[in-house]
Amino acid sequence: NIEHAKGGDQVIARLKLGFPEVLGWNVVLSHTDIESEGGGFGWEMFEGSPGLEREFQQYDPEFSFSKDYRISIDANELGFLDSTQTYIQATYGDEWQLRITGGHNDESAVGGLDVDFSPAPVVWAWAEPGTTQITQWEVQLSSPELNGLFGVQNLFGMDMGRSEFIVGSMTYRNRSHADTDIFLDGPLYLSLLAESGASGPLGFTAGINAIDLINLVPRDIEQVFRSVRTETRAASIFGQYTWHPREDLHIMLGGRVGKEKRKARWGLDFVGAPAVIFPVIGWAEYHEEMDFEDNEFSPKFSTVYDFSEDINAYVTIAKGFKSGGLNTGSTNGAEGTLFYDPEEAINYEIGSKMYLFDRALELNFAAFYALYDDLQTSFVNDASAFVVTNAAEAVIKGGEIEFNWVPSFWLTMQGGIGYVDGVYESYPDAPCRADQEQTSCDLSGEPTFRLTPWTASLTTNVLFPVPGFDSLGGVVSVTANYQDDTLLNADNDPDQAQEAFVRWDARVGIGAQNKSWSVSMIVQNLTCLLYTSDAADE
């Protein structure tokens, strides 16, 4: 069982070439090849009936419904990903500077998934070779420092200071296709359902006896074929104008205007003889073809006041935008579940950046208040489909403190602490917990998805010379990361939460004093801390 979830390997080869200046252009070409082989998504079943536990122990004697961070699956979850990325960056000019960046990325992937996450061979899937092709380009023009405001140097006898601006455009295209075969052992599913003591965790109608249905299943294995074809095209223009009416005052006005078009063709088919169990648990054949378009306008205003060369304060008001999308993972094509709306937010932020003690200490403060409309949340629904939906309204506020301290030439410290408080102002159609009978629940007034109130980090770096090699230096770093209690499921189930923890990382490195080269060994999670990063109902 564990061999199917044993982690993975990754081989990365990078090539970066910088060319001599030609006709004023500086060009850098980069190419990356990535080959990944992994096994296991890391899901563990931790709650169920005693009868179901005994059934699973027939396949894995060490299985138990306890949060012991032990994966027990039967299907091979080995996956392969190959990625080839080629990008170019071309820069022209010094004062007036034109920058062109872009390139292409090809990915191909194949792999398996134990859909039931248990040691019993109930439901499993295999993704056939799929591809993703991404092409993106960005053109950006930045000005030197200009006198005045939009060319006006003096207005009503007032000096209009100085200014500069950045303008640009971006294009993006993403094409992908993926085909997946999903298999289900009907009699085994029903027998396990009977042992679970439930009328149907995935949608059985109350009153149906699972044992009586076992003899009605005409064949052992049912099969579903899912096919997805998508294409996304996006284009935008952006810019920022910065005005310095005085040496201690800076006003910035910017924004982005964009358009995104998506089209998709996807569906689900039962393969072979008519399916029996798949329809009972909420799956259905369907085929969809959909086009949609999102238009973005995201303005931003910011002003910075310098109290001195070392201390300033700023205020920012910005509108955020996240495009909508399609739930191509739907298992039944139910009306109202295939599409989710764009997310919009207005963010207010105040803060300060300062250098203290002869610039030995850099200290930054920030506080924010964000109003979200159609906040996007994701969860696994009653038909075992991963879907994205929209909460009507939410408010998320918080603050953070960051510092970088150099108390000595051989010692540096970086760290920070953050606090976030998020509440759904309106979310009447939220998902329900597994122990609730409703199809939707009202989470208005409840914490937002994956809220972690407190986070903190502290890194200590100790620099040391290498005896006998004056041109070399070494470093030892230790990092502590703290994460507060976190609700992991979109239904805010308290049983699906990760308690607060501290994770320790470390780094040891050696390199040239002139920073021309370095080699480091990085160790993450020094104490082998076991913690949960996600949770869902199955």
C-alpha positions as CSV (number, residue, x, y, z in Angstrom):
1,N,0.0,0.0,0.0
2,I,2.7,2.5,1.0
3,E,4.6,1.8,-2.2
4,H,1.8,3.6,-4.0
5,A,2.4,6.8,-2.0
6,K,6.1,7.0,-1.5
7,G,6.8,10.6,-2.5
8,G,8.7,11.5,-5.7
9,D,11.7,12.6,-7.6
10,Q,12.3,15.7,-9.7
11,V,15.1,16.4,-12.2
12,I,15.5,20.0,-13.3
13,A,18.0,21.3,-16.0
14,R,18.3,25.0,-16.6
15,L,20.3,26.9,-19.2
16,K,20.6,30.7,-19.1
17,L,22.4,32.7,-21.8
18,G,23.2,36.4,-21.8
19,F,24.3,37.9,-25.1
20,P,26.5,40.9,-25.8
21,E,24.7,44.1,-26.5
22,V,23.6,44.4,-30.2
23,L,22.2,47.6,-31.6
24,G,21.3,48.7,-28.1
25,W,19.5,45.5,-27.2
26,N,20.4,43.3,-24.2
27,V,19.0,39.8,-24.6
28,V,18.8,37.0,-22.1
29,L,17.5,33.5,-23.2
30,S,16.5,30.8,-20.7
31,H,15.4,27.2,-21.1
32,T,14.2,24.8,-18.4
33,D,13.5,21.1,-18.6
34,I,11.6,19.4,-15.7
35,E,11.0,15.7,-15.3
36,S,8.9,14.8,-12.3
37,E,7.9,11.4,-11.0
38,G,5.7,11.3,-7.9
39,G,3.5,8.9,-6.0
40,G,0.7,9.7,-3.6
41,F,-1.5,12.6,-2.9
42,G,-1.2,12.2,0.8
43,W,-4.9,11.8,1.7
44,E,-5.7,9.8,4.8
45,M,-9.2,8.6,5.9
46,F,-9.6,9.4,9.6
47,E,-13.3,9.0,10.4
48,G,-15.8,6.1,9.9
49,S,-17.8,3.4,11.5
50,P,-16.2,0.4,13.4
51,G,-17.6,-2.0,10.8
52,L,-16.0,-0.1,8.0
53,E,-12.7,-0.1,9.8
54,R,-12.8,-3.9,10.2
55,E,-13.5,-4.2,6.4
56,F,-10.6,-2.0,5.5
57,Q,-8.3,-4.0,7.9
58,Q,-8.9,-7.1,5.7
59,Y,-6.9,-5.2,3.0
60,D,-4.5,-3.5,5.4
61,P,-4.2,-5.0,8.9
62,E,-2.6,-1.7,10.2
63,F,-5.5,0.5,9.0
64,S,-7.4,2.6,11.6
65,F,-9.7,5.6,11.6
66,S,-7.3,7.8,13.5
67,K,-5.3,10.8,12.5
68,D,-2.0,9.0,12.6
69,Y,-0.7,10.5,9.3
70,R,-0.5,7.0,7.7
71,I,-1.6,6.7,4.0
72,S,-3.3,3.4,3.1
73,I,-4.3,3.1,-0.5
74,D,-4.5,0.3,-3.0
75,A,-4.4,1.9,-6.4
76,N,-1.2,3.1,-8.0
77,E,-0.9,6.9,-7.7
78,L,2.4,7.2,-9.6
79,G,2.4,10.2,-11.8
80,F,4.7,11.7,-14.4
81,L,5.1,15.3,-15.5
82,D,7.4,16.6,-18.2
83,S,7.7,20.4,-18.7
84,T,9.7,22.4,-21.2
85,Q,9.9,26.2,-20.8
86,T,11.7,28.6,-23.1
87,Y,11.6,32.3,-22.4
88,I,13.4,35.5,-23.6
89,Q,13.9,38.9,-22.1
90,A,15.0,41.7,-24.3
91,T,15.8,45.2,-23.0
92,Y,16.5,48.4,-25.0
93,G,17.7,51.8,-23.7
94,D,18.8,53.2,-20.4
95,E,16.7,56.3,-19.6
96,W,13.7,55.4,-21.8
97,Q,13.6,51.7,-21.4
98,L,11.7,49.1,-23.5
99,R,11.4,45.6,-22.1
100,I,10.0,42.6,-23.9
101,T,9.5,39.3,-22.1
102,G,7.8,36.1,-23.1
103,G,8.0,32.6,-24.2
104,H,6.3,29.2,-24.3
105,N,5.7,26.3,-21.9
106,D,4.8,22.7,-22.9
107,E,3.6,20.3,-20.3
108,S,2.5,16.7,-20.5
109,A,1.2,14.6,-17.6
110,V,-0.1,11.1,-16.9
111,G,-0.9,9.4,-13.6
112,G,-3.3,7.6,-11.3
113,L,-5.5,8.4,-8.3
114,D,-7.0,6.2,-5.6
115,V,-10.4,8.0,-5.6
116,D,-11.7,6.4,-2.4
117,F,-8.4,7.0,-0.5
118,S,-8.7,3.6,1.2
119,P,-6.9,0.2,1.1
120,A,-9.9,-1.4,-0.6
121,P,-10.1,-1.4,-4.4
122,V,-13.4,0.5,-4.6
123,V,-12.9,3.5,-6.9
124,W,-9.7,4.4,-8.8
125,A,-8.8,6.5,-11.8
126,W,-6.1,6.8,-14.4
127,A,-5.4,10.0,-16.3
128,E,-4.3,9.4,-19.9
129,P,-1.5,11.5,-21.3
130,G,-2.7,15.1,-21.3
131,T,-1.0,18.3,-22.5
132,T,-1.0,22.0,-21.6
133,Q,0.5,24.7,-23.8
134,I,1.0,28.2,-22.5
135,T,2.3,31.2,-24.5
136,Q,2.6,34.6,-22.9
137,W,4.2,38.0,-23.9
138,E,4.6,41.3,-22.1
139,V,5.8,44.6,-23.5
140,Q,6.7,47.4,-21.0
141,L,7.9,50.9,-21.5
142,S,9.3,52.9,-18.6
143,S,10.2,56.6,-18.7
144,P,13.1,58.4,-17.1
145,E,12.4,61.1,-14.5
146,L,10.5,63.9,-16.2
147,N,10.1,67.5,-15.1
148,G,6.6,68.6,-14.1
149,L,3.2,66.9,-14.2
150,F,2.3,65.6,-17.7
151,G,4.8,68.1,-19.1
152,V,3.5,71.1,-17.1
153,Q,6.4,72.4,-15.1
154,N,4.7,75.4,-13.5
155,L,1.1,76.0,-12.7
156,F,-0.2,79.2,-11.2
157,G,3.3,79.9,-10.0
158,M,3.7,76.5,-8.3
159,D,6.5,74.2,-9.2
160,M,4.9,70.9,-10.3
161,G,7.8,68.7,-9.3
162,R,8.8,65.7,-11.3
163,S,7.2,62.4,-12.5
164,E,7.7,59.1,-14.3
165,F,5.5,56.5,-15.8
166,I,5.3,52.8,-16.9
167,V,2.9,51.5,-19.5
168,G,2.6,48.1,-21.0
169,S,0.5,45.3,-22.5
170,M,0.2,41.5,-21.9
171,T,-1.1,38.6,-24.0
172,Y,-1.7,35.1,-22.7
173,R,-2.9,31.9,-24.3
174,N,-3.5,28.5,-22.6
175,R,-4.7,25.4,-24.4
176,S,-5.1,22.0,-22.6
177,H,-6.7,18.6,-22.9
178,A,-7.1,15.8,-20.4
179,D,-8.8,12.4,-20.6
180,T,-9.5,10.3,-17.5
181,D,-10.9,6.8,-17.0
182,I,-12.6,6.2,-13.6
183,F,-13.5,2.7,-12.4
184,L,-15.8,1.5,-9.6
185,D,-16.3,-2.0,-8.1
186,G,-20.1,-1.9,-7.5
187,P,-20.6,-4.9,-5.2
188,L,-17.6,-4.0,-3.0
189,Y,-18.9,-0.4,-2.8
190,L,-22.3,-1.5,-1.6
191,S,-20.9,-4.0,0.9
192,L,-18.7,-1.3,2.4
193,L,-21.6,1.0,2.5
194,A,-23.6,-1.5,4.5
195,E,-20.8,-1.8,7.0
196,S,-20.6,2.0,7.3
197,G,-24.1,2.0,8.8
198,A,-25.1,4.9,6.6
199,S,-27.8,5.1,4.0
200,G,-25.3,6.6,1.6
201,P,-22.5,9.1,2.2
202,L,-22.4,9.9,-1.5
203,G,-26.1,10.4,-2.2
204,F,-28.1,7.2,-1.5
205,T,-31.7,8.0,-0.9
206,A,-32.9,7.2,2.7
207,G,-34.6,3.9,2.9
208,I,-32.5,2.1,0.3
209,N,-30.9,-1.1,1.7
210,A,-27.3,-1.4,0.4
211,I,-27.3,-5.2,1.0
212,D,-30.5,-5.7,-1.1
213,L,-28.9,-3.8,-3.9
214,I,-25.7,-5.9,-4.2
215,N,-27.5,-8.7,-6.1
216,L,-29.0,-6.2,-8.5
217,V,-25.6,-5.0,-9.8
218,P,-25.1,-6.7,-13.2
219,R,-21.3,-6.5,-13.4
220,D,-18.4,-6.1,-11.1
221,I,-16.6,-3.0,-12.6
222,E,-18.3,0.1,-13.8
223,Q,-16.3,2.6,-15.9
224,V,-16.6,6.3,-16.7
225,F,-14.7,8.3,-19.3
226,R,-14.2,12.0,-18.7
227,S,-12.8,14.3,-21.5
228,V,-11.9,18.0,-21.1
229,R,-10.7,20.5,-23.7
230,T,-10.1,24.1,-22.7
231,E,-8.6,27.3,-24.2
232,T,-8.0,30.6,-22.5
233,R,-7.0,33.8,-24.2
234,A,-6.3,37.0,-22.3
235,A,-5.0,40.5,-23.1
236,S,-4.6,43.6,-21.0
237,I,-3.0,47.0,-20.9
238,F,-1.6,48.4,-17.7
239,G,0.2,51.5,-16.5
240,Q,1.3,53.6,-13.5
241,Y,2.0,57.3,-13.3
242,T,4.0,58.5,-10.3
243,W,4.1,62.2,-9.4
244,H,6.5,63.8,-6.9
245,P,5.0,67.3,-6.2
246,R,7.5,67.6,-3.4
247,E,10.7,65.8,-2.5
248,D,8.8,64.2,0.5
249,L,5.5,63.4,-1.3
250,H,4.8,60.8,-3.9
251,I,1.4,60.1,-5.5
252,M,0.8,57.0,-7.7
253,L,-2.2,56.3,-10.0
254,G,-2.3,53.1,-12.0
255,G,-4.5,50.3,-13.1
256,R,-5.1,47.5,-15.5
257,V,-7.8,47.0,-18.2
258,G,-8.1,43.5,-19.5
259,K,-10.3,41.0,-21.3
260,E,-10.3,37.2,-20.9
261,K,-12.1,34.7,-23.1
262,R,-12.5,31.1,-22.3
263,K,-14.0,28.2,-24.2
264,A,-14.3,24.6,-23.1
265,R,-15.8,21.3,-24.3
266,W,-16.1,18.6,-21.7
267,G,-18.3,15.8,-20.6
268,L,-18.7,12.4,-18.9
269,D,-19.7,9.1,-20.5
270,F,-20.5,5.7,-19.0
271,V,-18.5,3.1,-20.8
272,G,-19.9,-0.4,-21.7
273,A,-23.1,-1.7,-20.2
274,P,-25.4,0.8,-18.4
275,A,-24.0,1.9,-15.1
276,V,-25.9,1.1,-11.9
277,I,-23.9,2.5,-8.9
278,F,-22.5,5.7,-10.6
279,P,-26.1,7.1,-11.2
280,V,-27.2,6.2,-7.6
281,I,-24.3,8.2,-6.1
282,G,-25.2,11.2,-8.2
283,W,-23.1,10.8,-11.3
284,A,-24.7,11.3,-14.8
285,E,-23.7,11.4,-18.4
286,Y,-23.5,14.9,-19.8
287,H,-21.7,17.0,-22.5
288,E,-21.2,20.7,-22.4
289,E,-19.6,23.3,-24.6
290,M,-19.4,26.8,-23.2
291,D,-17.8,30.2,-24.1
292,F,-17.6,33.1,-21.7
293,E,-15.8,36.4,-21.4
294,D,-14.6,38.5,-18.4
295,N,-13.7,42.2,-18.5
296,E,-11.4,43.6,-15.9
297,F,-10.9,47.1,-14.7
298,S,-8.6,47.3,-11.7
299,P,-7.5,50.8,-10.7
300,K,-5.0,51.6,-7.9
301,F,-4.2,54.8,-6.0
302,S,-1.4,55.2,-3.6
303,T,0.4,58.0,-1.8
304,V,3.6,57.9,0.2
305,Y,4.9,60.6,2.6
306,D,8.6,60.7,3.6
307,F,9.1,61.9,7.2
308,S,12.8,61.5,6.5
309,E,15.1,59.6,4.3
310,D,14.6,56.6,6.6
311,I,10.9,56.7,7.6
312,N,7.8,56.9,5.4
313,A,4.1,56.1,5.6
314,Y,1.7,55.2,2.8
315,V,-2.0,54.7,2.0
316,T,-3.2,52.5,-0.8
317,I,-6.7,51.9,-2.3
318,A,-6.9,49.2,-5.0
319,K,-9.5,47.1,-6.7
320,G,-8.7,43.4,-7.3
321,F,-10.1,41.0,-9.8
322,K,-10.0,37.2,-10.3
323,S,-11.7,35.9,-13.4
324,G,-14.5,33.3,-13.3
325,G,-14.2,29.8,-14.6
326,L,-15.8,26.5,-15.4
327,N,-16.1,23.5,-13.2
328,T,-14.9,20.9,-15.7
329,G,-14.6,18.3,-12.9
330,S,-18.4,18.1,-12.5
331,T,-19.6,14.5,-12.2
332,N,-23.2,15.2,-13.3
333,G,-23.4,18.5,-15.2
334,A,-26.0,19.7,-12.7
335,E,-27.5,23.1,-13.7
336,G,-25.9,26.0,-11.7
337,T,-22.7,24.1,-10.8
338,L,-20.8,24.3,-14.1
339,F,-19.8,28.0,-13.9
340,Y,-18.5,30.3,-11.2
341,D,-18.4,34.1,-11.3
342,P,-15.5,36.5,-11.2
343,E,-14.3,37.6,-7.8
344,E,-13.8,41.3,-7.0
345,A,-12.3,43.1,-4.1
346,I,-11.6,46.6,-2.8
347,N,-8.6,46.7,-0.6
348,Y,-7.6,49.6,1.7
349,E,-4.1,49.5,3.2
350,I,-2.0,51.7,5.4
351,G,1.6,51.1,6.4
352,S,5.0,52.4,7.2
353,K,8.6,51.5,6.1
354,M,11.5,52.6,8.2
355,Y,15.2,52.1,8.7
356,L,16.5,52.5,12.3
357,F,19.8,52.4,14.2
358,D,21.9,53.6,11.3
359,R,19.9,51.4,9.0
360,A,20.9,48.2,10.9
361,L,17.2,47.5,11.3
362,E,14.5,47.6,8.6
363,L,11.0,47.6,10.0
364,N,7.8,47.5,8.0
365,F,4.2,47.8,9.3
366,A,0.9,47.2,7.3
367,A,-2.8,47.0,8.0
368,F,-5.5,46.2,5.5
369,Y,-9.2,46.0,5.1
370,A,-10.7,44.2,2.1
371,L,-14.3,43.9,0.9
372,Y,-15.0,40.9,-1.3
373,D,-17.8,40.4,-3.7
374,D,-18.4,36.9,-5.0
375,L,-15.4,35.5,-3.1
376,Q,-14.4,32.2,-4.7
377,T,-14.3,29.1,-2.5
378,S,-13.6,25.4,-3.4
379,F,-14.8,22.1,-1.9
380,V,-15.8,18.5,-2.8
381,N,-19.5,18.4,-3.3
382,D,-22.0,15.6,-2.6
383,A,-21.3,14.0,-6.0
384,S,-17.6,13.7,-5.2
385,A,-16.7,16.5,-7.6
386,F,-14.1,19.3,-6.8
387,V,-16.0,22.5,-7.6
388,V,-15.5,26.2,-7.2
389,T,-18.4,28.4,-6.1
390,N,-19.0,32.0,-5.0
391,A,-19.7,33.3,-1.5
392,A,-21.9,36.5,-1.9
393,E,-19.8,38.8,0.3
394,A,-16.9,38.6,2.7
395,V,-14.7,41.0,4.7
396,I,-11.1,40.2,5.4
397,K,-8.9,42.4,7.5
398,G,-5.6,42.1,9.3
399,G,-2.1,43.4,9.7
400,E,1.6,42.4,9.6
401,I,5.0,43.4,10.9
402,E,8.2,42.5,9.1
403,F,11.8,43.2,10.1
404,N,15.4,42.6,8.8
405,W,18.0,43.2,11.4
406,V,21.8,43.2,11.0
407,P,23.2,43.5,14.6
408,S,26.7,42.4,13.5
409,F,28.6,41.6,10.4
410,W,28.3,37.9,11.2
411,L,24.7,37.8,12.3
412,T,21.5,38.7,10.5
413,M,17.8,38.1,11.5
414,Q,14.6,38.3,9.4
415,G,11.1,37.6,10.5
416,G,7.6,38.8,10.9
417,I,4.2,38.3,12.5
418,G,0.8,38.5,10.8
419,Y,-2.9,38.5,11.9
420,V,-5.9,37.9,9.6
421,D,-9.6,38.0,10.5
422,G,-12.1,37.0,7.7
423,V,-15.9,36.7,7.9
424,Y,-18.5,35.8,5.4
425,E,-21.0,38.7,5.3
426,S,-23.3,36.6,3.2
427,Y,-22.9,32.9,2.2
428,P,-26.4,31.4,2.2
429,D,-25.6,28.5,-0.2
430,A,-22.4,27.1,1.4
431,P,-21.5,23.4,1.6
432,C,-22.7,21.4,4.6
433,R,-20.7,19.2,6.9
434,A,-20.9,15.4,6.4
435,D,-23.0,15.0,9.5
436,Q,-25.6,17.5,8.3
437,E,-28.6,16.4,6.2
438,Q,-29.2,19.7,4.3
439,T,-27.9,20.1,0.7
440,S,-26.7,23.6,1.5
441,C,-26.0,25.6,4.7
442,D,-25.8,29.2,5.7
443,L,-22.3,30.2,6.7
444,S,-23.0,33.9,6.9
445,G,-21.1,35.4,9.9
446,E,-18.7,32.4,10.0
447,P,-14.9,32.5,9.3
448,T,-13.8,32.5,5.7
449,F,-12.2,29.4,4.1
450,R,-8.8,28.3,5.3
451,L,-8.5,31.2,7.8
452,T,-5.3,31.1,9.8
453,P,-5.5,33.9,12.3
454,W,-1.9,34.1,13.4
455,T,1.3,33.4,11.5
456,A,4.9,34.2,12.4
457,S,8.4,33.4,11.2
458,L,12.0,34.0,12.4
459,T,15.2,33.3,10.5
460,T,18.7,33.6,12.0
461,N,21.7,33.6,9.8
462,V,25.2,33.1,11.1
463,L,28.1,34.0,8.7
464,F,31.6,32.6,9.3
465,P,34.9,32.5,7.4
466,V,36.4,29.3,6.0
467,P,39.8,28.7,7.7
468,G,42.6,28.8,5.2
469,F,40.5,30.3,2.4
470,D,40.1,34.0,2.7
471,S,38.0,34.2,-0.5
472,L,35.4,31.8,0.9
473,G,32.6,32.3,3.4
474,G,29.9,30.1,5.0
475,V,26.5,30.5,6.4
476,V,24.2,28.5,8.8
477,S,20.5,29.5,8.9
478,V,17.7,28.3,11.1
479,T,14.1,29.2,10.4
480,A,11.0,28.8,12.7
481,N,7.6,29.0,11.1
482,Y,4.4,29.3,13.3
483,Q,0.9,28.6,12.0
484,D,-2.2,29.1,14.1
485,D,-5.2,26.7,14.2
486,T,-6.7,26.4,10.7
487,L,-10.1,25.1,9.5
488,L,-9.2,23.1,6.3
489,N,-12.6,22.4,4.8
490,A,-14.9,24.9,3.2
491,D,-17.8,23.8,5.4
492,N,-15.9,24.9,8.5
493,D,-16.1,21.5,10.1
494,P,-14.1,21.7,13.4
495,D,-13.2,18.0,13.1
496,Q,-11.3,18.9,9.9
497,A,-8.8,21.4,11.3
498,Q,-5.1,21.6,11.8
499,E,-4.0,22.6,15.3
500,A,-1.3,25.3,15.7
501,F,2.3,24.1,15.1
502,V,5.9,25.3,14.6
503,R,8.0,23.9,11.7
504,W,11.8,24.2,11.7
505,D,13.9,24.5,8.6
506,A,17.7,24.9,8.1
507,R,20.3,25.8,5.5
508,V,24.1,25.3,5.4
509,G,26.0,27.0,2.6
510,I,29.4,28.0,1.4
511,G,30.5,30.3,-1.4
512,A,32.8,33.0,-2.7
513,Q,33.0,36.3,-0.7
514,N,32.4,38.2,-3.9
515,K,29.1,36.3,-4.3
516,S,30.2,34.9,-7.7
517,W,29.1,31.4,-6.7
518,S,27.6,29.5,-3.8
519,V,26.4,26.0,-2.8
520,S,23.8,25.3,-0.2
521,M,22.1,22.3,1.4
522,I,18.5,23.0,2.6
523,V,16.6,20.8,5.0
524,Q,12.9,21.5,5.5
525,N,10.9,20.2,8.5
526,L,13.9,19.3,10.6
527,T,11.8,17.6,13.3
528,C,9.8,15.6,10.8
529,L,6.6,17.3,12.1
530,L,3.4,15.7,10.8
531,Y,0.6,18.1,9.9
532,T,-2.4,18.3,7.7
533,S,-2.6,20.7,4.8
534,D,-6.1,19.8,3.4
535,A,-9.3,18.0,4.3
536,A,-12.5,17.0,2.5
537,D,-15.6,14.9,2.9
538,E,-15.7,11.6,1.0
